[in-house]
């Protein structure tokens, strides 16, 4: 069973400004069936997760790993959604930047090797 899938669904629906009725219509299920999904009374199938991910244009792994506490909080002011930006340690940022630079160097090298190989053929 997916941990808090019903909460993830409700939070994503809220972020994307969709109503439960809109979601039910897009999923091709009744309003009641959708309300059971959001209430956690119906288990999520792989097919249903894929349908939900398609609606929100997200990867299934993003849905499964979605943690609303890290992404946003509901502001009490005017019902808006406020984004909480996650503070990433500088050391981690540096590590990723070095990794990206290494991968870019590898791509350049591989392109050069392919170019040389095609000249030999």
MARLUMVEX-859020 format. One line per field, with one value per residue: residue number from 0; x, y, z of N, C-alpha, C in turn; residue in one letter. Coordinates in nm, 2 decimals, always signed. Example, Ala and Ser with C-alpha at 12.3 -4.5 7.8 and 13.67 -1.06 7.14 Angstrom:
! MARLUMVEX-859020
nr	0,1;
nx	+1.32,+1.28;
ny	-0.57,-0.22;
nz	+0.78,+0.71;
cax	+1.23,+1.37;
cay	-0.45,-0.11;
caz	+0.78,+0.71;
cx	+1.32,+1.29;
cy	-0.33,+0.00;
cz	+0.78,+0.79;
rest	A,S;
This chain:
! MARLUMVEX-859020
nr	0,1,2,3,4,5,6,7,8,9,10,11,12,13,14,15,16,17,18,19,20,21,22,23,24,25,26,27,28,29,30,31,32,33,34,35,36,37,38,39,40,41,42,43,44,45,46,47,48,49,50,51,52,53,54,55,56,57,58,59,60,61,62,63,64,65,66,67,68,69,70,71,72,73,74,75,76,77,78,79,80,81,82,83,84,85,86,87,88,89,90,91,92,93,94,95,96,97,98,99,100,101,102,103,104,105,106,107,108,109,110,111,112,113,114,115,116,117,118,119,120;
nx	+0.08,+0.05,+0.20,+0.00,-0.13,-0.37,-0.37,-0.16,-0.27,-0.49,-0.35,-0.20,-0.41,-0.51,-0.29,-0.29,-0.52,-0.77,-1.10,-1.27,-1.48,-1.39,-1.17,-1.28,-1.43,-1.23,-1.09,-1.28,-1.46,-1.72,-1.83,-1.85,-1.69,-1.44,-1.43,-1.39,-1.14,-0.98,-1.04,-0.91,-1.03,-1.04,-0.81,-0.52,-0.46,-0.20,-0.27,-0.45,-0.28,-0.10,-0.29,-0.35,-0.10,-0.06,-0.26,-0.15,+0.08,+0.32,+0.59,+0.55,+0.71,+0.76,+0.51,+0.48,+0.68,+0.62,+0.61,+0.42,+0.48,+0.73,+0.72,+0.51,+0.30,-0.03,-0.14,-0.30,-0.39,-0.61,-0.65,-0.45,-0.18,+0.13,+0.47,+0.72,+1.05,+1.30,+1.59,+1.89,+2.19,+2.51,+2.73,+2.61,+2.50,+2.74,+2.85,+2.66,+2.69,+2.96,+2.93,+2.76,+2.93,+3.13,+2.98,+2.91,+3.17,+3.22,+3.03,+3.12,+3.37,+3.28,+3.14,+3.35,+3.49,+3.31,+3.30,+3.56,+3.55,+3.36,+3.49,+3.70,+3.55;
ny	-0.12,+0.22,+0.48,+0.72,+0.80,+0.90,+1.15,+1.27,+1.28,+1.45,+1.69,+1.74,+1.78,+2.01,+2.19,+2.21,+2.34,+2.20,+2.07,+1.82,+1.71,+1.77,+1.61,+1.35,+1.33,+1.34,+1.11,+0.93,+0.83,+0.80,+1.08,+1.01,+0.78,+0.90,+1.06,+0.86,+0.78,+1.00,+1.01,+0.80,+0.55,+0.38,+0.17,+0.25,+0.16,+0.04,+0.12,+0.33,+0.51,+0.57,+0.70,+0.92,+1.05,+1.11,+1.30,+1.51,+1.55,+1.43,+1.22,+0.88,+0.80,+1.04,+1.10,+0.89,+0.95,+1.20,+1.46,+1.66,+1.82,+1.91,+2.05,+2.24,+2.47,+2.52,+2.84,+3.05,+3.29,+3.44,+3.20,+3.11,+2.93,+2.88,+2.86,+2.67,+2.70,+2.46,+2.44,+2.37,+2.22,+2.38,+2.22,+1.99,+2.11,+2.19,+1.94,+1.82,+2.00,+1.96,+1.69,+1.72,+1.88,+1.69,+1.49,+1.64,+1.68,+1.41,+1.36,+1.53,+1.41,+1.16,+1.23,+1.33,+1.09,+0.94,+1.10,+1.07,+0.80,+0.77,+0.90,+0.73,+0.51;
nz	+0.00,-0.08,+0.10,+0.24,+0.00,-0.07,+0.05,-0.09,-0.34,-0.30,-0.22,-0.46,-0.64,-0.53,-0.56,-0.84,-0.88,-0.93,-0.92,-0.71,-0.87,-1.13,-1.14,-1.10,-1.34,-1.54,-1.47,-1.53,-1.34,-1.08,-0.88,-0.62,-0.61,-0.66,-0.43,-0.24,-0.30,-0.23,+0.03,+0.13,+0.14,-0.07,-0.23,-0.41,-0.74,-0.97,-1.23,-1.18,-1.05,-1.26,-1.43,-1.28,-1.26,-1.53,-1.56,-1.41,-1.53,-1.43,-1.32,-1.22,-1.00,-0.89,-0.79,-0.61,-0.43,-0.34,-0.11,+0.07,+0.28,+0.24,+0.01,-0.01,+0.19,+0.32,+0.31,+0.54,+0.48,+0.27,+0.14,-0.03,-0.18,-0.05,-0.14,+0.00,-0.02,-0.03,+0.16,+0.04,+0.13,+0.08,+0.03,-0.09,-0.32,-0.45,-0.49,-0.68,-0.89,-0.96,-1.04,-1.26,-1.43,-1.48,-1.62,-1.84,-1.95,-2.01,-2.21,-2.41,-2.47,-2.56,-2.79,-2.94,-2.97,-3.12,-3.35,-3.45,-3.49,-3.69,-3.90,-3.95,-4.06;
cax	+0.00,+0.13,+0.18,-0.07,-0.16,-0.49,-0.33,-0.08,-0.37,-0.56,-0.26,-0.17,-0.53,-0.52,-0.19,-0.33,-0.65,-0.88,-1.20,-1.30,-1.56,-1.31,-1.08,-1.37,-1.47,-1.11,-1.06,-1.39,-1.53,-1.82,-1.78,-1.84,-1.57,-1.33,-1.42,-1.33,-0.99,-0.92,-1.06,-0.83,-1.12,-1.01,-0.67,-0.47,-0.40,-0.10,-0.34,-0.50,-0.16,-0.06,-0.38,-0.33,+0.03,-0.08,-0.33,-0.07,+0.21,+0.44,+0.63,+0.49,+0.80,+0.74,+0.39,+0.50,+0.77,+0.57,+0.59,+0.36,+0.54,+0.86,+0.69,+0.42,+0.20,-0.15,-0.15,-0.43,-0.43,-0.68,-0.66,-0.35,-0.08,+0.26,+0.57,+0.84,+1.17,+1.39,+1.73,+1.98,+2.32,+2.60,+2.81,+2.53,+2.49,+2.87,+2.86,+2.59,+2.76,+3.08,+2.88,+2.71,+3.05,+3.19,+2.90,+2.93,+3.30,+3.21,+2.95,+3.21,+3.46,+3.21,+3.11,+3.48,+3.52,+3.21,+3.34,+3.68,+3.52,+3.29,+3.59,+3.77,+3.47;
cay	+0.00,+0.35,+0.56,+0.85,+0.83,+0.98,+1.29,+1.31,+1.31,+1.58,+1.80,+1.77,+1.84,+2.15,+2.27,+2.23,+2.40,+2.11,+2.03,+1.68,+1.68,+1.77,+1.49,+1.24,+1.33,+1.31,+0.97,+0.85,+0.76,+0.88,+1.17,+0.93,+0.69,+0.98,+1.10,+0.75,+0.78,+1.11,+0.98,+0.68,+0.44,+0.30,+0.16,+0.29,+0.06,+0.09,+0.19,+0.46,+0.60,+0.62,+0.79,+1.05,+1.11,+1.16,+1.43,+1.62,+1.55,+1.40,+1.08,+0.80,+0.80,+1.17,+1.09,+0.80,+1.01,+1.34,+1.49,+1.79,+1.90,+1.96,+2.13,+2.36,+2.47,+2.60,+2.97,+3.08,+3.42,+3.44,+3.06,+3.09,+2.83,+2.94,+2.76,+2.67,+2.65,+2.37,+2.49,+2.26,+2.25,+2.42,+2.10,+1.91,+2.18,+2.17,+1.80,+1.81,+2.08,+1.88,+1.57,+1.77,+1.91,+1.56,+1.43,+1.72,+1.64,+1.28,+1.38,+1.59,+1.31,+1.06,+1.29,+1.33,+0.95,+0.91,+1.17,+1.00,+0.66,+0.79,+0.94,+0.60,+0.43;
caz	+0.00,-0.09,+0.21,+0.23,-0.14,-0.08,+0.08,-0.21,-0.45,-0.26,-0.23,-0.60,-0.69,-0.48,-0.62,-0.98,-0.89,-0.99,-0.82,-0.71,-0.98,-1.25,-1.13,-1.12,-1.48,-1.61,-1.44,-1.57,-1.23,-1.02,-0.78,-0.50,-0.62,-0.64,-0.29,-0.17,-0.33,-0.15,+0.18,+0.17,+0.15,-0.18,-0.25,-0.55,-0.83,-1.06,-1.34,-1.13,-1.03,-1.39,-1.48,-1.20,-1.31,-1.66,-1.55,-1.35,-1.61,-1.34,-1.32,-1.11,-0.89,-0.82,-0.71,-0.49,-0.33,-0.31,+0.03,+0.07,+0.38,+0.19,-0.11,+0.02,+0.30,+0.29,+0.38,+0.59,+0.42,+0.14,+0.08,-0.13,-0.15,-0.05,-0.17,+0.09,-0.09,+0.05,+0.17,+0.01,+0.17,-0.03,-0.01,-0.18,-0.45,-0.51,-0.54,-0.80,-0.99,-1.01,-1.12,-1.39,-1.51,-1.52,-1.72,-1.96,-2.01,-2.07,-2.33,-2.51,-2.50,-2.64,-2.92,-3.01,-3.01,-3.23,-3.47,-3.50,-3.54,-3.82,-4.00,-3.99,-4.13;
cx	+0.09,+0.09,+0.12,-0.10,-0.28,-0.46,-0.25,-0.17,-0.44,-0.47,-0.22,-0.29,-0.54,-0.42,-0.23,-0.47,-0.76,-0.98,-1.22,-1.38,-1.48,-1.22,-1.16,-1.40,-1.35,-1.07,-1.17,-1.46,-1.63,-1.76,-1.76,-1.71,-1.44,-1.31,-1.36,-1.18,-0.92,-0.94,-0.98,-0.91,-1.11,-0.86,-0.64,-0.41,-0.29,-0.16,-0.39,-0.39,-0.11,-0.16,-0.37,-0.21,+0.02,-0.16,-0.24,+0.06,+0.33,+0.47,+0.57,+0.58,+0.79,+0.62,+0.41,+0.59,+0.73,+0.55,+0.54,+0.43,+0.67,+0.83,+0.61,+0.35,+0.08,-0.14,-0.29,-0.48,-0.49,-0.68,-0.56,-0.25,+0.05,+0.37,+0.68,+0.96,+1.26,+1.53,+1.82,+2.12,+2.42,+2.69,+2.74,+2.52,+2.63,+2.89,+2.79,+2.65,+2.88,+3.04,+2.83,+2.83,+3.12,+3.11,+2.91,+3.06,+3.29,+3.13,+3.04,+3.31,+3.40,+3.18,+3.24,+3.51,+3.43,+3.25,+3.46,+3.65,+3.45,+3.39,+3.67,+3.69,+3.44;
cy	+0.12,+0.44,+0.70,+0.89,+0.92,+1.13,+1.35,+1.36,+1.44,+1.70,+1.84,+1.83,+1.99,+2.24,+2.30,+2.29,+2.32,+2.08,+1.88,+1.63,+1.67,+1.64,+1.36,+1.22,+1.29,+1.16,+0.88,+0.77,+0.86,+0.98,+1.10,+0.84,+0.77,+1.03,+0.99,+0.74,+0.88,+1.09,+0.86,+0.56,+0.34,+0.29,+0.20,+0.17,+0.12,+0.17,+0.32,+0.56,+0.65,+0.72,+0.93,+1.12,+1.17,+1.30,+1.54,+1.63,+1.53,+1.25,+1.00,+0.80,+0.93,+1.17,+1.00,+0.87,+1.15,+1.35,+1.64,+1.88,+1.97,+2.06,+2.25,+2.35,+2.55,+2.73,+2.99,+3.21,+3.40,+3.30,+3.03,+2.98,+2.89,+2.83,+2.78,+2.61,+2.57,+2.43,+2.37,+2.30,+2.28,+2.30,+2.01,+1.98,+2.17,+2.04,+1.77,+1.88,+2.02,+1.76,+1.61,+1.81,+1.79,+1.49,+1.51,+1.69,+1.51,+1.28,+1.43,+1.49,+1.20,+1.11,+1.30,+1.19,+0.91,+0.97,+1.11,+0.87,+0.67,+0.83,+0.82,+0.51,+0.49;
cz	+0.00,+0.03,+0.18,+0.08,-0.16,-0.05,-0.03,-0.32,-0.42,-0.27,-0.37,-0.66,-0.65,-0.54,-0.77,-0.99,-0.96,-0.88,-0.82,-0.83,-1.11,-1.25,-1.16,-1.27,-1.56,-1.59,-1.49,-1.46,-1.17,-0.92,-0.65,-0.50,-0.60,-0.49,-0.20,-0.18,-0.23,+0.00,+0.22,+0.19,+0.04,-0.21,-0.40,-0.62,-0.91,-1.18,-1.29,-1.10,-1.16,-1.45,-1.41,-1.24,-1.44,-1.65,-1.50,-1.43,-1.52,-1.36,-1.20,-0.98,-0.82,-0.74,-0.59,-0.39,-0.29,-0.16,+0.04,+0.17,+0.34,+0.07,-0.08,+0.15,+0.26,+0.37,+0.42,+0.53,+0.28,+0.07,-0.02,-0.09,-0.16,-0.06,-0.06,+0.01,+0.01,+0.04,+0.15,+0.05,+0.06,-0.07,-0.11,-0.32,-0.52,-0.57,-0.67,-0.91,-1.05,-1.09,-1.26,-1.48,-1.56,-1.63,-1.85,-2.03,-2.08,-2.20,-2.45,-2.56,-2.59,-2.78,-3.00,-3.06,-3.13,-3.36,-3.53,-3.56,-3.68,-3.93,-4.04,-4.08,-4.27;
rest	X,X,X,X,X,X,X,X,X,X,X,X,X,X,X,X,X,X,X,X,X,X,X,X,X,X,X,X,X,X,X,X,X,X,X,X,X,X,X,X,X,X,X,X,X,X,X,X,X,X,X,X,X,X,X,X,X,X,X,X,X,X,X,X,X,X,X,X,X,X,X,X,X,X,X,X,X,X,X,X,X,X,X,X,X,X,X,X,X,X,X,X,X,X,X,X,X,X,X,X,X,X,X,X,X,X,X,X,X,X,X,X,X,X,X,X,X,X,X,X,X;
